[in-house]
Structures are given as structure tokens and as C-alpha cells.
Amino acid sequence: NVMIEQVGAAMVRVNSLLDAVDEPIKALVPHITRTLKNAINSGRIHHAFLFIGSRGIGKTTTARILAKALNCLKSDGPTPEPCGECPNCASIGAGTNIDVIEIDGASNNGVDQVRDLRETVRYAPAQGKFKVYIIDEVHMLSAAAFNALLKTLEEPPAHVKFVFATTDPQKVLPTIVSRCQRFDLKPIPDELIIQRLSRIAQDEKIKVADAALACIARLA
């Protein structure tokens, strides 16, 4: 028999805006979850988002949750509680959904790549309600690429949403930032990470020493 082990991060990866953070942590980022949930519930969803924060803080995870919220098949429209199980939610979580395009800005930073993107945004989504473009490290785009992207942001198709992630917002053109809904993701304190890890360990029936949890939290 072949034993398949899941990576810990994948086992506990969140699926909705409601469980994006635990209750003790919600006080740290209420503007993110509350604003996105209210926008989805009201039907007034911005066409572009900018997630800012250090590496590993959850920018891409949050972007994928938003993509699930927009394209969950168990709902008639965008929902703050995507099921996490339908084909769209599952493929978005796995990074294989054809309507959710993840782009590495560091290696696709030229004007030609952005022009290609501008050509593809015209086409309707194949499976979901929206095409979602997630551009990581967007600050790495060249000036010409930013200018080409700006034209699309000024008149975005109704079926397209952009999510930009960056560790260095100062390098993103102000004209791009001004057309995005900005969210700053802050690090979670060690004690709250330890609480979360302890709960996960209990749920998985795994014995972990407090010192080990503290070490993991420090390195997170």
C-alpha cells in the first residue's frame, strides 16, 4: 500500500471568508473579511484588489478564497461562503481552474505578456461566472507593462476581476493603486498561531509539545 501524506498547510487551508481567520484573529484583520463579505453580499464587488504583505502571510490564499467566492457552483451568484467542494472550488484551490489565471509578475513582467493578457480578458469565462487574474509580485512589472495594464483597469470587462499581490507596494504605479481596493495583511502574533496549531493538533489527534508549537510559530 502506498501511504499518501498531505502537506500540513493543504490540510488546513481555509475555503471561505468566514473561516479565513479564527475568532481571536478576526480583531486583527476585520477590515479585510468584513469589507469583502459586505461587498459580495451587496453585489458591489470591486473590479481590482491589491493585497499587500510580507511573503507567506496569505495574499495568494486570500486571493483564491475570493476567486472561490465569486465562482462557487453551489451558489446562484457570488457568496462569502463558497462550499470548497464543487469542481470550481476544488480546482481553484488546486490552482488548476481555467478561469482563475495565476501569473508570476517576476517572470512575466514585460509589455508583451500584459498585451497577451489584454487579449484574453475579452473572452467570457468557460466554467464560472468570472475570470479572475491573480498577479503575484505585481510590483515587478515594467513601466511599459504597467501602462498597458492600466488601459484594461480603466475599462475592465464586467466578467473580469483582478487581484494583485505585492511585498513592495511603493513600486506599484500610483495610477494602478488608485484603481484597486487595497488591503494590508499584517503578521499574526505568535500566541495566536500557537492557539491555532494546538487546535489543529487536537483535531488530528496528534501530540505536539508546547515548545515545538512555539518554535513553529517563531519560524512562521
NORVEN-V645346 format. One record per residue. N is the residue number from 1. SS is DSSP state (H for helix, E for strand, C for the rest). PHI is phi in degrees with one decimal (999 if undefined). OMEGA is omega in radians with two decimals (999 if undefined). Layout:
BEGIN
n = [N,N]
ss = [SS,SS]
phi = [PHI,PHI]
omega = [OMEGA,OMEGA]
END
This chain:
BEGIN
n = [1,2,3,4,5,6,7,8,9,10,11,12,13,14,15,16,17,18,19,20,21,22,23,24,25,26,27,28,29,30,31,32,33,34,35,36,37,38,39,40,41,42,43,44,45,46,47,48,49,50,51,52,53,54,55,56,57,58,59,60,61,62,63,64,65,66,67,68,69,70,71,72,73,74,75,76,77,78,79,80,81,82,83,84,85,86,87,88,89,90,91,92,93,94,95,96,97,98,99,100,101,102,103,104,105,106,107,108,109,110,111,112,113,114,115,116,117,118,119,120,121,122,123,124,125,126,127,128,129,130,131,132,133,134,135,136,137,138,139,140,141,142,143,144,145,146,147,148,149,150,151,152,153,154,155,156,157,158,159,160,161,162,163,164,165,166,167,168,169,170,171,172,173,174,175,176,177,178,179,180,181,182,183,184,185,186,187,188,189,190,191,192,193,194,195,196,197,198,199,200,201,202,203,204,205,206,207,208,209,210,211,212,213,214,215,216,217,218,219,220]
ss = [C,C,C,C,C,C,C,H,H,H,H,C,C,C,C,C,C,C,C,C,C,C,H,H,H,H,C,C,C,H,H,H,H,H,H,H,H,H,H,H,H,H,C,C,C,C,C,E,E,E,E,E,C,C,C,C,C,C,H,H,H,H,H,H,H,H,H,H,H,H,H,C,C,C,C,C,C,C,C,C,C,C,C,C,C,C,H,H,H,H,H,H,H,H,C,C,C,C,C,E,E,E,E,E,C,C,C,C,C,C,H,H,H,H,H,H,H,H,H,H,C,C,C,C,C,C,C,C,C,C,E,E,E,E,E,E,C,H,H,H,C,C,H,H,H,H,H,H,H,H,H,H,H,H,C,C,C,C,C,E,E,E,E,E,E,E,C,C,H,H,H,C,C,H,H,H,H,C,C,C,E,E,E,E,C,C,C,C,C,H,H,H,H,H,H,H,H,H,H,H,H,H,H,C,C,C,C,C,C,H,H,H,H,H,H,H,H,H,H,C]
phi = [999,-100.6,-91.1,-101.6,-103.6,-87.0,-66.0,-54.2,-63.1,-71.9,-62.9,-114.0,-62.2,-77.9,-121.4,-135.4,-69.1,-77.3,-110.6,-62.7,-141.1,-73.3,-52.9,-64.0,-90.8,-58.8,-64.0,-82.8,-131.0,-64.7,-65.8,-73.6,-65.8,-65.9,-65.2,-66.4,-63.1,-64.6,-64.3,-66.7,-64.8,-87.5,80.4,-104.9,-99.9,-63.3,-87.0,-149.0,-127.0,-125.2,-100.9,-119.1,168.4,-70.4,-61.4,77.9,-84.0,118.5,-64.6,-68.7,-60.4,-64.0,-63.0,-68.3,-61.5,-62.1,-62.8,-64.5,-60.6,-80.1,-122.5,-60.5,-79.0,-80.6,-121.0,-71.6,-153.4,-54.6,-141.2,-76.2,-125.2,-61.0,-69.6,79.2,-122.1,-67.0,-54.8,-66.4,-60.7,-64.7,-71.1,-65.5,-62.1,-86.0,78.0,-119.1,-73.4,-74.5,-94.0,-114.6,-102.4,-99.1,-123.0,-88.5,-63.7,-68.8,-105.3,-127.1,-104.8,-91.9,-66.6,-64.1,-64.2,-70.0,-64.1,-61.4,-61.1,-62.7,-71.5,-76.8,-64.6,-68.6,-82.1,-68.3,-62.8,-85.2,-123.7,-106.1,-88.9,-135.3,-93.7,-119.3,-103.3,-105.4,-109.9,-84.0,49.9,-62.9,-66.1,-81.7,-64.4,-73.3,-59.5,-65.0,-66.4,-59.2,-64.6,-67.3,-66.7,-59.2,-61.9,-72.8,-66.9,-71.6,-136.9,-74.6,-62.1,-63.5,-92.5,-119.5,-125.7,-113.2,-127.0,-104.4,-124.7,-152.0,-99.3,-140.0,-64.6,-64.3,-91.9,-87.6,-56.2,-55.4,-67.5,-76.0,-57.9,-65.9,-100.6,-116.7,-88.5,-95.3,-132.5,-101.7,-90.8,-105.4,-62.0,-90.1,-58.5,-54.5,-63.5,-75.8,-63.4,-62.2,-59.5,-66.1,-63.3,-63.7,-66.0,-62.4,-61.0,-63.9,-62.5,-90.0,57.0,-113.9,-90.0,-132.6,-68.5,-57.9,-64.9,-69.1,-63.8,-63.9,-65.8,-60.6,-62.8,-64.6,-87.5,-65.8]
omega = [3.10,3.13,-3.14,-3.13,3.10,3.02,-3.07,-3.11,-3.12,-3.12,-3.03,-3.13,-3.06,-3.05,-3.09,3.11,-3.13,3.11,3.10,3.06,3.08,-3.10,-3.12,-3.07,-3.07,3.13,-3.11,-3.09,-3.09,-3.09,-3.11,-3.09,-3.11,-3.10,-3.13,3.12,3.14,3.14,3.14,-3.12,-3.11,-3.11,3.13,-3.06,-3.12,-3.10,-3.12,-3.12,3.08,3.11,-3.07,3.09,-3.12,-3.13,3.08,-3.06,3.06,-3.13,-3.13,3.09,3.12,3.11,3.13,3.08,3.11,3.11,3.08,-3.13,-3.14,-2.95,-3.13,-3.10,-3.14,-3.13,3.12,-3.14,3.10,-3.10,3.07,-3.13,3.07,-3.01,-3.12,-3.04,-3.11,-3.11,3.12,-3.14,-3.11,-3.11,3.07,3.11,-3.13,-3.13,-3.07,-3.12,-3.04,3.11,3.10,-3.01,3.14,-3.05,3.06,-3.09,-3.11,-3.08,3.09,-2.96,-3.10,-3.11,-3.14,3.12,3.14,3.08,3.06,3.12,-3.13,3.09,-3.06,-3.09,-3.11,-3.06,-3.13,3.09,-3.08,-3.03,-3.07,-3.13,-3.09,2.90,-3.09,3.10,3.12,-3.12,-3.14,-3.11,-3.06,-3.14,-3.13,3.11,3.10,3.13,3.12,3.12,3.09,-3.12,3.09,3.12,-3.11,-3.13,3.11,-3.14,-3.14,3.13,-3.08,3.02,-3.07,-3.07,-3.05,3.01,3.09,3.02,3.13,3.10,-3.12,3.00,-3.06,-3.05,-3.12,-3.12,3.10,-3.10,3.13,3.13,3.05,-3.12,-3.09,-3.14,-3.12,2.94,-2.98,3.05,3.10,3.14,-3.09,3.09,3.11,3.14,-3.10,-3.06,3.11,3.05,3.13,3.11,-3.12,3.14,3.13,3.13,3.11,3.13,3.10,-3.14,-3.13,-3.13,3.12,3.11,-3.14,3.13,3.13,-3.14,3.12,3.10,3.12,3.13,3.12,-3.12,3.14,-3.09,-3.08,999]
END
